[in-house]
Amino acid sequence: MPSTRRGHGRGQGLGRRPRVEGIFASDIQVFRFYPDGTVLDVLVKPAPGPNQAAAIERWLRPGTAPRGVHRSTYTVDGRRLSFTTRSHVKEARVTVQGVWHGGELVLDLTGGGRTEKARRFRRLDTGRSLR
């Protein structure tokens, strides 16, 4: 019987992995995701919108991240995303888990003995779309 690709999930068996990239914000918290698995976490006041995406893109970079920017590594399994960062207030460990689709992330943030469920982060930049 000839082999087929049937039974392989999207991206499986072809060496492709889903990638998250771009700038996402929920109120004043901003995450910038890079295709290599790096995520930067920063607070931006006042809360940024799409008009600030270009400015954020220019200064929020892994090699030159200013004080107050937390750097981590994220993993993606299908549409599930996870990483660990630190609180910007108490420096406590924060576990971030959730799903991504299109221009939005829906994340649970757990740290300091509490969990914030289904926090929505909207995409600010208009660069390449999530794959």
C-alpha positions as CSV (number, residue, x, y, z in Angstrom):
1,M,0.0,0.0,0.0
2,P,1.5,3.4,-0.9
3,S,2.3,5.8,1.9
4,T,0.2,8.9,2.2
5,R,0.1,12.0,4.4
6,R,-3.3,11.1,5.8
7,G,-3.3,11.0,9.5
8,H,-0.7,13.7,9.9
9,G,-1.9,16.8,11.7
10,R,-1.2,20.2,10.2
11,G,2.5,20.8,10.2
12,Q,3.3,17.3,11.5
13,G,5.6,15.1,9.6
14,L,6.8,18.0,7.5
15,G,9.3,19.5,9.8
16,R,7.1,22.7,10.3
17,R,6.3,24.0,13.8
18,P,3.6,26.5,14.6
19,R,5.1,29.9,15.3
20,V,3.9,32.8,17.3
21,E,5.4,36.2,16.5
22,G,4.3,39.7,17.1
23,I,3.4,42.3,19.7
24,F,0.4,41.5,21.9
25,A,-1.1,43.7,24.7
26,S,-3.7,43.5,27.5
27,D,-4.1,46.8,29.2
28,I,-0.5,47.9,30.1
29,Q,1.1,44.4,29.9
30,V,2.9,43.8,26.5
31,F,4.4,40.5,25.2
32,R,6.6,40.5,22.1
33,F,7.1,37.0,20.6
34,Y,9.9,36.1,18.2
35,P,9.9,33.0,16.0
36,D,13.0,31.6,17.7
37,G,11.0,31.0,20.9
38,T,12.0,34.3,22.7
39,V,9.3,36.3,24.5
40,L,9.8,39.7,26.1
41,D,7.4,40.9,28.8
42,V,7.1,44.6,29.8
43,L,4.6,47.1,31.2
44,V,3.8,50.1,29.0
45,K,2.0,53.1,30.4
46,P,-0.4,54.3,29.2
47,A,-1.8,51.2,27.7
48,P,-0.6,50.9,24.1
49,G,-2.7,50.5,21.1
50,P,-1.9,49.7,17.4
51,N,-0.6,53.2,16.9
52,Q,2.3,52.5,19.3
53,A,3.3,49.2,17.7
54,A,6.0,50.6,15.5
55,A,7.6,52.4,18.5
56,I,7.4,49.3,20.7
57,E,9.0,47.3,17.8
58,R,11.9,49.6,17.6
59,W,12.9,49.6,21.3
60,L,11.6,46.2,22.5
61,R,14.4,43.9,21.3
62,P,16.0,40.9,22.9
63,G,19.6,42.1,22.7
64,T,18.9,45.6,23.9
65,A,16.0,45.1,26.3
66,P,15.9,48.0,28.8
67,R,15.5,47.6,32.6
68,G,12.1,46.2,33.5
69,V,11.8,43.9,30.5
70,H,11.6,40.2,31.4
71,R,12.9,37.7,28.8
72,S,11.8,34.1,28.6
73,T,11.3,31.2,26.2
74,Y,7.9,30.1,25.1
75,T,6.8,26.7,23.7
76,V,3.9,26.0,21.3
77,D,2.0,22.7,21.0
78,G,-0.6,23.1,18.3
79,R,-2.5,26.3,19.4
80,R,-1.4,26.0,23.0
81,L,1.3,28.4,24.2
82,S,3.2,28.4,27.5
83,F,6.1,30.1,29.2
84,T,7.2,31.4,32.6
85,T,8.0,35.0,33.4
86,R,8.3,37.2,36.5
87,S,5.8,39.5,38.1
88,H,6.6,43.2,37.5
89,V,5.6,44.0,41.1
90,K,7.0,41.4,43.4
91,E,9.4,39.6,41.1
92,A,7.5,36.3,41.8
93,R,7.4,33.6,39.2
94,V,4.4,33.8,36.8
95,T,3.3,30.8,34.7
96,V,1.5,31.8,31.5
97,Q,-0.6,29.2,29.5
98,G,-3.2,29.6,26.9
99,V,-4.2,29.5,23.3
100,W,-3.6,31.7,20.3
101,H,-5.6,32.3,17.2
102,G,-5.4,35.0,14.6
103,G,-4.8,38.4,16.3
104,E,-5.5,37.3,19.8
105,L,-4.0,35.3,22.7
106,V,-6.3,34.1,25.5
107,L,-4.0,33.4,28.5
108,D,-4.2,32.2,32.1
109,L,-1.5,33.9,34.3
110,T,-0.7,32.1,37.6
111,G,1.6,33.6,40.2
112,G,1.7,34.8,43.8
113,G,-1.0,32.4,44.8
114,R,-3.6,33.5,42.3
115,T,-4.7,32.8,38.8
116,E,-6.1,35.3,36.3
117,K,-8.1,33.3,33.8
118,A,-8.8,33.9,30.1
119,R,-7.0,37.3,29.9
120,R,-7.2,38.5,26.3
121,F,-4.1,40.0,24.6
122,R,-4.8,41.6,21.2
123,R,-2.2,41.9,18.5
124,L,-0.9,45.4,18.1
125,D,1.4,45.1,15.1
126,T,0.4,44.4,11.5
127,G,3.5,42.5,10.5
128,R,3.4,38.8,9.5
129,S,0.4,36.9,10.6
130,L,0.5,34.1,13.1
131,R,1.2,30.8,11.4
